[in-house]
């Protein structure tokens, strides 16, 4: 499950901050709860949130609404059901 926190919110002592995608991936594989700080631009923050979620990060520090991108990524990874399913799109 992913969490979105504000830019000034405190992190828990067990969380580990990652500065790059490879670092986030390695820390997640090692079993850590990975925190990433997303960029200030909204478009960049949404894209970075999806990429970091795919790499295994689970806590996102941002001032933007990235929840939809995170939910979509979790659905693609099979961690949650899709928000909407459709059959027979012919």
Secondary structure, DSSP 4 states (H G I P E B T S, - for coil): --EEE-TTPPPPTTEEE-SSHHHHHHHHHTT-EEEEEPPSSHHHHHHHHHHHHHHT--EEE-SS--HHHHHHHHHHTTSS--S-------
